[in-house]
Amino acid sequence: MSTDPAPNPHATAEQVAAAQHDRKLANVLYHDWEAGSYDDKWSISYDERCITYAADRFRLVVGDGGWPYGHALELGCGTGFFLLNLMQAGVAKRGSVTDLSPGMVRAALRNAGGLGLDVDGRVADAERIPYEDETFDLVVGHAVLHHIPDVELALREVLRVLKPGGRFVFAGEPTTVGDAYARRLGALTWKAATTITRLPVLRGWRRPQAELDESSRAAALEAVVDIHTFDPAELEGIARRAGAADARVVTEEFTAAMLGWPVRTFEAAVPPGKLGMGWAMFAYRSWQRLSWLDQRVLTRVVPRAWFYNALVTGTRSR
């Protein structure tokens, strides 16, 4: 791992203001800030639940062919959720992780070490990937393309570091329509939760005001780092212009997103651990049922642009 400066885990109001004019600085501040609590915030784990989730996302866009890939790279790795769980599922044998945030790279490497996985990491810009041409068999990312200012340039870099015939898979990218309703539902849930928990009878359900203020500053940074939303056809076009062969976009989560965003927002608004395992299993099983409905029924009748998540794949020509 590179010896970049230590992360600043608690950005000040002044830093947040400066980041409004520098999206890459905003990405570093926001993701360093979130690194220590990111897995809890998004219910990330490295057990069967998330191994299955990651592998199913990969299958949805690619299928089961070609496993295992030899050497895989994750761009915008965060805490390592996508690549580490894909490796545990048998998708790749060896991994490398990169992120603009030093805190996230450290978290990903710590998680990989705890799992006994063969992973190295670098702090890096996705528009200038610090690896030689034709290094990787697979490049993956989850919820990363929408943070990158120049997506086409980043995909050109991805194709450069892929071996001939190598593949990329990016999942978890917000569609334009899906992002609109998800943000609205999230904002309404946050307002309702933080208002209702002011009632004396619900005092134990309210996080300290300092924590709520910190979450609001983090949300202000999040609004800056989320640069893009995607129309599926336009995202396919970006991948083709970058030089990808067989570029394809599929989408998922319609009713599941309408549940998922309020649930995650509510969880963030109450004290950690307050909801318990019963709530967690209710939320997860409800999401599973709605995802089944989305995939088996609604994909046949609802336009793909209305679903929340876009997944894009393509290959480097041989």
C-alpha positions as CSV (number, residue, x, y, z in Angstrom):
1,M,0.0,0.0,0.0
2,S,1.2,3.5,-0.7
3,T,2.3,5.9,2.1
4,D,-0.2,8.6,1.4
5,P,-1.0,11.1,4.2
6,A,-3.2,9.8,7.0
7,P,-6.9,10.3,6.5
8,N,-8.9,13.0,8.3
9,P,-11.8,11.1,9.8
10,H,-13.8,14.2,10.9
11,A,-14.0,16.9,8.3
12,T,-14.8,20.3,9.6
13,A,-17.4,22.7,8.3
14,E,-14.7,24.7,6.6
15,Q,-13.4,21.6,4.8
16,V,-16.9,20.6,3.7
17,A,-17.3,24.1,2.3
18,A,-13.9,23.8,0.4
19,A,-14.9,20.5,-1.0
20,Q,-18.0,22.0,-2.6
21,H,-15.6,23.2,-5.4
22,D,-13.4,20.1,-5.6
23,R,-15.2,16.8,-6.1
24,K,-12.1,14.7,-5.7
25,L,-11.3,16.4,-2.4
26,A,-14.9,15.8,-1.4
27,N,-14.5,12.1,-2.2
28,V,-11.4,11.8,0.0
29,L,-13.0,13.7,2.9
30,Y,-16.3,11.9,2.7
31,H,-14.9,8.4,2.4
32,D,-12.2,8.9,5.0
33,W,-15.0,10.1,7.3
34,E,-17.1,7.1,6.6
35,A,-14.3,4.4,6.6
36,G,-14.7,3.4,10.2
37,S,-18.5,3.0,10.2
38,Y,-19.2,2.2,6.5
39,D,-19.8,-1.5,7.0
40,D,-22.3,-1.0,9.8
41,K,-24.0,1.9,7.9
42,W,-24.6,-0.2,4.8
43,S,-25.1,-3.6,6.6
44,I,-21.9,-4.9,4.9
45,S,-20.6,-8.3,6.0
46,Y,-18.2,-10.9,4.7
47,D,-20.4,-13.9,5.4
48,E,-22.9,-16.0,3.4
49,R,-25.4,-13.1,3.1
50,C,-23.1,-10.7,1.3
51,I,-21.1,-13.4,-0.5
52,T,-24.4,-14.5,-2.1
53,Y,-25.4,-10.9,-2.8
54,A,-22.1,-10.1,-4.5
55,A,-22.0,-13.3,-6.5
56,D,-25.7,-12.9,-7.6
57,R,-25.0,-9.3,-8.9
58,F,-22.1,-10.7,-10.9
59,R,-24.2,-13.5,-12.3
60,L,-27.0,-11.1,-13.2
61,V,-24.8,-9.3,-15.7
62,V,-22.2,-11.9,-16.7
63,G,-23.4,-15.4,-15.8
64,D,-21.3,-18.2,-14.3
65,G,-18.8,-18.6,-17.2
66,G,-15.1,-17.8,-16.8
67,W,-14.8,-18.4,-13.1
68,P,-12.3,-18.2,-11.4
69,Y,-10.5,-15.2,-12.9
70,G,-6.9,-15.1,-12.0
71,H,-6.1,-11.5,-10.9
72,A,-8.9,-9.0,-10.2
73,L,-8.8,-5.3,-9.5
74,E,-11.5,-3.3,-7.6
75,L,-11.8,0.4,-8.3
76,G,-13.2,2.6,-5.6
77,C,-13.0,-0.4,-3.3
78,G,-14.4,1.2,-0.2
79,T,-14.0,-1.3,2.6
80,G,-13.7,-4.1,0.0
81,F,-17.3,-5.3,0.0
82,F,-17.6,-6.3,-3.7
83,L,-14.2,-7.8,-4.4
84,L,-13.6,-9.6,-1.1
85,N,-17.0,-11.3,-1.3
86,L,-16.6,-12.2,-4.9
87,M,-13.2,-13.8,-4.0
88,Q,-14.9,-15.8,-1.3
89,A,-17.5,-16.9,-3.8
90,G,-14.8,-18.2,-6.1
91,V,-15.0,-15.5,-8.8
92,A,-11.3,-14.5,-8.5
93,K,-8.1,-16.0,-7.0
94,R,-6.1,-12.9,-6.3
95,G,-7.1,-9.3,-5.7
96,S,-5.9,-5.7,-5.8
97,V,-7.9,-2.8,-4.4
98,T,-7.7,1.0,-5.1
99,D,-9.5,4.0,-3.8
100,L,-9.0,7.8,-3.6
101,S,-9.5,7.5,0.2
102,P,-6.6,6.3,2.2
103,G,-9.0,5.3,5.0
104,M,-11.0,3.1,2.7
105,V,-7.9,1.3,1.3
106,R,-6.7,0.6,4.9
107,A,-10.2,-0.7,5.8
108,A,-10.3,-3.0,2.7
109,L,-6.8,-4.4,3.4
110,R,-7.7,-4.9,7.1
111,N,-10.8,-6.8,6.0
112,A,-8.9,-8.9,3.4
113,G,-6.3,-9.8,6.0
114,G,-8.9,-10.9,8.5
115,L,-10.4,-13.2,5.8
116,G,-7.0,-14.6,4.8
117,L,-7.4,-13.3,1.2
118,D,-4.5,-12.6,-1.2
119,V,-5.0,-8.8,-1.7
120,D,-2.8,-5.8,-2.1
121,G,-3.9,-2.2,-2.3
122,R,-3.0,1.3,-3.5
123,V,-4.4,4.8,-3.0
124,A,-5.2,5.8,-6.5
125,D,-7.3,7.9,-8.9
126,A,-9.6,5.8,-11.2
127,E,-8.8,8.1,-14.1
128,R,-5.1,7.2,-13.7
129,I,-4.9,3.6,-12.6
130,P,-1.3,3.0,-11.3
131,Y,-0.8,-0.5,-12.9
132,E,0.9,-1.6,-16.1
133,D,-1.0,-2.4,-19.3
134,E,-2.6,-5.9,-19.5
135,T,-2.2,-6.6,-15.8
136,F,-5.7,-7.9,-14.8
137,D,-8.1,-10.6,-15.9
138,L,-11.1,-8.8,-14.3
139,V,-11.9,-5.3,-13.1
140,V,-14.9,-4.7,-10.8
141,G,-16.5,-2.0,-8.8
142,H,-19.6,-1.4,-6.8
143,A,-21.2,2.1,-6.6
144,V,-18.1,3.8,-7.9
145,L,-18.7,5.1,-11.5
146,H,-21.1,7.7,-10.3
147,H,-18.3,9.3,-8.1
148,I,-15.8,9.6,-11.0
149,P,-15.8,12.9,-12.9
150,D,-14.8,11.4,-16.3
151,V,-16.4,8.0,-16.5
152,E,-15.3,7.4,-20.1
153,L,-11.7,8.2,-19.3
154,A,-11.9,5.8,-16.3
155,L,-13.3,3.0,-18.5
156,R,-10.5,3.6,-21.0
157,E,-8.0,3.1,-18.1
158,V,-9.9,-0.1,-17.1
159,L,-9.6,-1.5,-20.6
160,R,-5.9,-0.5,-20.7
161,V,-5.1,-2.5,-17.5
162,L,-7.2,-5.5,-18.6
163,K,-5.6,-8.4,-20.5
164,P,-7.0,-9.1,-24.0
165,G,-10.3,-10.8,-23.4
166,G,-10.5,-9.5,-19.9
167,R,-13.8,-8.3,-18.5
168,F,-15.1,-5.5,-16.3
169,V,-18.2,-5.5,-14.2
170,F,-19.5,-2.4,-12.4
171,A,-22.7,-2.8,-10.2
172,G,-24.7,-0.6,-7.9
173,E,-24.8,2.5,-10.2
174,P,-27.8,4.8,-9.7
175,T,-30.2,5.3,-12.6
176,T,-31.5,8.8,-13.1
177,V,-35.1,7.8,-12.4
178,G,-34.2,5.6,-9.5
179,D,-32.0,8.1,-7.8
180,A,-34.9,10.7,-7.9
181,Y,-37.3,8.5,-6.0
182,A,-34.7,7.0,-3.7
183,R,-33.4,10.5,-2.5
184,R,-36.9,11.7,-2.0
185,L,-37.9,8.7,0.1
186,G,-34.6,9.0,2.1
187,A,-35.2,12.6,2.8
188,L,-38.8,12.1,3.9
189,T,-37.7,9.2,6.2
190,W,-34.9,11.2,7.8
191,K,-37.2,14.1,8.5
192,A,-39.9,11.9,10.0
193,A,-37.4,9.9,12.1
194,T,-35.6,12.9,13.5
195,T,-38.8,14.7,14.2
196,I,-40.8,11.9,15.8
197,T,-37.8,10.9,18.1
198,R,-38.0,14.3,19.7
199,L,-41.1,13.1,21.6
200,P,-40.3,12.3,25.3
201,V,-41.6,8.8,25.0
202,L,-39.1,8.0,22.2
203,R,-36.1,9.8,23.8
204,G,-34.1,6.6,23.8
205,W,-34.5,6.3,20.1
206,R,-32.9,9.6,19.3
207,R,-29.2,9.9,18.5
208,P,-27.3,12.7,20.3
209,Q,-27.7,16.0,18.4
210,A,-23.9,16.2,17.8
211,E,-24.1,12.9,15.9
212,L,-27.1,14.0,13.9
213,D,-25.2,17.2,13.0
214,E,-22.2,15.2,11.9
215,S,-24.5,13.0,9.8
216,S,-25.9,16.1,8.2
217,R,-22.4,17.4,7.3
218,A,-21.6,13.9,5.9
219,A,-24.8,14.1,3.8
220,A,-23.7,17.5,2.5
221,L,-20.4,15.9,1.3
222,E,-22.3,12.9,-0.1
223,A,-24.4,15.3,-2.3
224,V,-21.1,16.5,-3.8
225,V,-19.4,13.2,-4.3
226,D,-22.5,11.7,-6.1
227,I,-21.7,13.3,-9.4
228,H,-23.7,11.2,-12.0
229,T,-26.8,9.2,-12.4
230,F,-27.2,7.1,-15.5
231,D,-29.7,6.3,-18.2
232,P,-29.0,2.6,-19.1
233,A,-28.7,3.2,-22.8
234,E,-26.3,6.2,-22.3
235,L,-24.1,4.1,-20.0
236,E,-23.8,1.4,-22.6
237,G,-22.8,4.2,-25.1
238,I,-20.1,5.5,-22.7
239,A,-18.7,2.0,-22.4
240,R,-18.6,1.5,-26.2
241,R,-17.0,4.9,-26.8
242,A,-14.3,3.9,-24.3
243,G,-13.6,0.9,-26.5
244,A,-15.4,-1.9,-24.7
245,A,-16.6,-4.9,-26.7
246,D,-19.9,-6.5,-25.8
247,A,-20.9,-3.6,-23.6
248,R,-24.2,-4.3,-21.9
249,V,-26.3,-2.8,-19.1
250,V,-28.9,-4.5,-17.0
251,T,-30.9,-3.0,-14.1
252,E,-32.4,-4.2,-10.9
253,E,-34.3,-3.1,-7.8
254,F,-37.6,-1.3,-8.3
255,T,-39.9,-2.1,-5.3
256,A,-36.8,-3.3,-3.4
257,A,-35.3,0.1,-3.7
258,M,-38.5,1.8,-2.5
259,L,-38.2,-0.3,0.7
260,G,-34.4,-0.3,0.9
261,W,-33.8,3.5,1.0
262,P,-36.2,4.3,3.8
263,V,-35.0,1.3,5.8
264,R,-31.3,2.4,5.5
265,T,-32.2,6.0,6.3
266,F,-34.2,5.0,9.4
267,E,-31.3,2.8,10.6
268,A,-28.9,5.7,10.3
269,A,-31.2,8.0,12.2
270,V,-31.5,5.9,15.4
271,P,-28.7,4.9,17.9
272,P,-26.5,2.0,16.7
273,G,-27.7,-1.4,17.9
274,K,-31.1,-0.1,18.9
275,L,-33.0,-2.1,16.3
276,G,-31.5,-5.5,16.9
277,M,-31.3,-8.7,14.8
278,G,-35.0,-9.1,14.5
279,W,-35.2,-5.9,12.6
280,A,-32.2,-6.7,10.5
281,M,-33.7,-10.1,9.4
282,F,-37.1,-8.5,8.7
283,A,-35.5,-5.8,6.5
284,Y,-33.3,-8.4,4.7
285,R,-36.0,-10.9,4.0
286,S,-38.4,-8.1,2.9
287,W,-35.8,-6.9,0.5
288,Q,-35.3,-10.5,-0.8
289,R,-39.0,-10.9,-1.5
290,L,-39.3,-7.6,-3.3
291,S,-36.1,-8.3,-5.3
292,W,-37.7,-11.6,-6.4
293,L,-40.8,-9.7,-7.5
294,D,-38.7,-7.2,-9.4
295,Q,-36.6,-9.8,-11.2
296,R,-39.3,-12.4,-11.9
297,V,-42.2,-10.2,-12.7
298,L,-41.6,-6.4,-13.0
299,T,-38.6,-6.6,-15.3
300,R,-41.1,-7.8,-18.0
301,V,-43.4,-4.8,-17.7
302,V,-41.4,-1.9,-16.2
303,P,-38.9,0.0,-18.3
304,R,-35.3,-0.8,-17.3
305,A,-34.6,2.9,-16.7
306,W,-37.1,2.9,-13.8
307,F,-35.1,0.4,-11.8
308,Y,-32.7,1.9,-9.2
309,N,-29.4,0.0,-9.9
310,A,-27.6,-0.3,-13.2
311,L,-24.9,-2.9,-13.8
312,V,-22.5,-2.6,-16.8
313,T,-20.1,-5.0,-18.3
314,G,-17.8,-5.3,-21.3
315,T,-14.6,-6.9,-22.4
316,R,-11.3,-5.9,-23.9
317,S,-11.0,-7.1,-27.5
318,R,-8.5,-9.9,-28.0
